[in-house]
Amino acid sequence: MNDEFVYLWAQWGVLNFERYQFVLNEYGDLQNAWKKITSSFLAKLGFGSEKAKRVFEIRERIPFHKIIKKLDDLSAKIICIEDDDYPQCLKSIADPPPFLFARGKFPPLHKSLGVVGTRMITPYGHMVTEKFVKDLVQNGFIIVSGLAIGVDSCAHMTTLKNNGITLAVLGSGLDAIYPASNRRLADEIIKCGGMVISEYPFGAQALAHHFPARNRIISGLSRGVLVTEGGVKSGALITARFALEQGREVFAVPNNITKISLSGTNHLVRRGEAKLVENVEHILEEFQMKPAQQQIIFEYNDDEKIILTALSDGGMDMDRLLAKTSWDIAKVSEILTGLHLKGLVREEGRRWVLS
């Protein structure tokens, strides 16, 4: 669906998932909707008359050729929720973004973990974030975070230092990296095989209300979320609560009980909303994984990544795998055998699932 009207709607930025579905139900497709949508229809979406007038004025100023140029300049793309490369784990949340602006390519996300925490990181928070992220990467995890200063930056940089893959989810447009001091880090994430993504269009600045919404994407892309340090009212705890709503695991590193401003992780544990973790083995136990200095995911070949991604949404039988990949049975069987020998997949009845 990466056509002109996907790009125009994505840049217009007026659709959440509920509105996206409403538009398709009314008009059939985005091309038809772009040409025929009316102020009265926007009113059905909850837009007042003045706001509807403003958004129509904005629509008239969106030049398709400038979107394409910006995408080319950033080596970026727009991924629609209908596209095959839109992550299944994100599609399954209550309010998935209908469009993603993306630099890089999604790795298989069957072993992804969100790592979040305070911007005002302490030496203790830095130490435990580094320790957990290093051990997670060495156990094959993809690290997802928000590119903010503090814990987020520490998580991204530690992943890269240990030759891992990390995903950064922005609260601004791809061309408006915030904080600006992390632009180089964003480039390094892409260079090392990771990804920088945003649901916000080009030119969107880092507004305060963007970040709580952004946090649902961090947890949505992750199998679980680890909070290493944060306050009770911090964005990190918002991410943890999104994770709980999405059926993800939540882990929290205990903090000094005398540091009230950083008692968020203790608060999560006390309320029974997170598992207290002191080392990576505690996380692996929850996922029923054995500690191993195994190959990290980007060392698998492209064919193996395709199979792992296909199986990441609950497993498939051979017929569905053949249809999904368009390969013959000999090739799929060979790849599955190799992944089985590596301990990554197993057969349950007629279905192949991730180990």
C-alpha positions, 0 to 999 in steps of 0.5 A: 500500500505504499502509494501516494495516498498512503503517504499523503494521509500519513503526513496529514496526521489526522488518523489514529487507528479508530479513525483509520478504520472509520475512513476505510469503512466509509470510503473503501480506500485511502485514495477515494477518501482523500478526494471525497472526505468532507467537513461533515465526515470529519465532524463524525470523527470528532473534529469541530468546525474550526479544527476541520477547517484548519486540517483541510487547509493543512491538507492543501499544503501537503506536497507529495514530491516533498514527502518523497524527497524527504524520505529519500534524503533520510533513506526512510519509508512509510509503512502502512498497517496493511503492509506485510512488513508492519510488525504483527506484535504492534498490530495486535495492540488496542490502538496501533498506529496506522502509519509508521515513518521508519528508517532501517528495517524491522528485525525479527521481534520474537526476542525484543525487550523494551528498556525504559527509565528516567531521564535523570539517570543516576550512577546506580541507574546507569550501572544497572541499565548497562549490566542488564542490556549487555546481558540481554544482548548477549542472550539474543534480545533486541532492545527497544527504547525511546532515544531520550536522554538518561536510561533510553540513551544508555540502553541504546548505546550499550546495545551498540557497544555490545554489537546488538540491534536496537530500535528507537521510537520517537515522540517527534518526526524523523526529521526532528530528532529530540533531543538534538544531541542524539541525532548521531546516536540515531544514525548509528542505530541505523548503521548498525542494523537497527531502526528509528521509527515514529508515528508522527509526520515530518516536521512534527516537534517533540510535544509533551503529549506525544511521549505518553502515546509513543510509549504504547509503541515501545511496549507494543514492539516488545515481548516485555518491558524492563524499568531500570530506574524511574519515578512514580509519575514517570513516562517509564511507568506509563510504558509499564502500564501500557505493557500490562494492558497489552499482555506483556511482561513487566520487570523492575530493578529495585531502587534505594528505598530512601530515594523517594523521587526514584521509587517507581520501580519499587512501586511497580513491584509493591503493586504486583505490576512487575517482577523484581529482577536482580539479574538477567536470569530472572528475566529469562526464567519468566520467558522459560529461556536458558542463559546462553551466550548465543548468536544475536539475531542479526547474525542469522541469514535473511531466510532464517529471519523471514521464518522467525518473523513469520512464526513470531505471531504464534506459530504456523503450520507448513501450509501457511509457511509455504503461502507466507514465504512463496518458497517450496517445501524443500527450502522451508524444511531445510531452514526449519531444520537449521533453526531447530538445531539452533534451538530456536523453533520446535514442532508442536503437532502440525505447527512450528512455533518459536522455542 
